[in-house]
């Protein structure tokens, strides 16, 4: 049995790396006595999980992602050209439940004008 320090010299890695191998169970047959790990004499160095070539394979995106509508104040443009989540169905479902008390906060960007409200209601009625 050898200590982590001896195995680190033999394998050409740091003592901390050998200790991590022991903690994660990558070296079979290790024994912990107190604070020290003891490694069997015939133990082989585990494979290093890091990418050493410096080349990372980047997967191609199947579908082009839409940008976030930051600074866009036109509702129609934000809905068609940007990432947009339509929650009008959720609002309709909430209103249909007829709760005793409801708190409505002011929208940060859309819904401030009658024109935008009309577009939302027409969309809701049509669907």
N, C-alpha and C positions, 0 to 999 in steps of 0.2 A: 504494500500500500504506500502511496506517495501523497504528499501534501499538495495543495493548490499551487503553492509557490514553485515546487519542483516541476509540476506538470506544465505550468506557464512557461518555464524556461525550455522545457522539452518541445512544446508545441509552438513556441514563438509568439505567444499572445500574452496579454496582461493577466495578472492574478485575479483581477475583478472579472474578466471574461470567463475564466475557468470556474470561479465561484458562481457566476450566473448560469453556466452550463449545468453545474451541480444542482442549483436551486430549481431549475426548470425541468430536470429529469432527462437531460439530453445525454448524460453519461450513465450507462447502466452499471449497477453494483456499487455506487458511491455510498459512503457511510458518514454520518455527521456525529462527531463526538464533541460535545460542548459547543464551541464556536467554530471548530475546524472541520473541514470536509476531507475525507480520505478517499483517494481514488485508486482502484485496482491497477496493478502494474501493467497489464496488457490492454488497458483501455485505449480506444482510438479517439482522435480528435473529432468532435462532431462537425458536420458541415456548417459553414457560415451562411446564415440566411440573408446576408446583405447582398446587394447588387454591386459587384466590383467593377464592371465594365464602364459604368457611367452612362450607359444607354438604357433609357426607360422607354418602354413601348407605350405609346399613347393611343388609346382606342379612338377610332374615328366616330364622330357623332352621327347617328343615323338621321336625325332630324335637326335642322338648324334651330337654335334656341332664339326666342324673341327677347329683345331687351326689356328692362323694366321701364315703366312710363314715368321716369323722374323728370319733373319740370314740364310735362305735357298736360295742358289744361283742356284740350279738345276731346270730348268724350268719344266721338265716333272714331277719331284717329287712334286714341288709346286702346279702344276695343279691337280694332282691326290690325294695327301694326305692332302692338306691344303685348307683353305678357299681361293678361287681364283675367281676373276671376270674377265671374258674374254671380253675385249673391242675391239677386232679386227674388229667386225662388225661395231662398231661405227666409227672406223678409216676409214674403207672402205666407209661408207656412207659420211663421211666428204670429202674424196678425190674425190668421184663421183660428188660432188657439184661444183668442180673446182673453188674455190675462187680465187680472184685476188691476195691476199697476204696470206701466211700461215706461221705460226711460229711453228717450231717443237723443242721441248726441248728434251734433252738427258734423256733416262730412267734411273732411279736410280739403277735398278738391272738387269732386263732382256733386251734383244734386243741389247746387246753390241757385241755379237759374230755372225758370219755368220751362225753357226750351229743353234742358237736359232731363227734367222730370217728365216731360211729355214723351221723350224718346224712351225712357225707361218703362213708363206705363204702357206705351204702344207695344214694346217688346214683350212685356208681361202678359198683355191681353192676347197677343198673337200666339203665344206658346201655350 
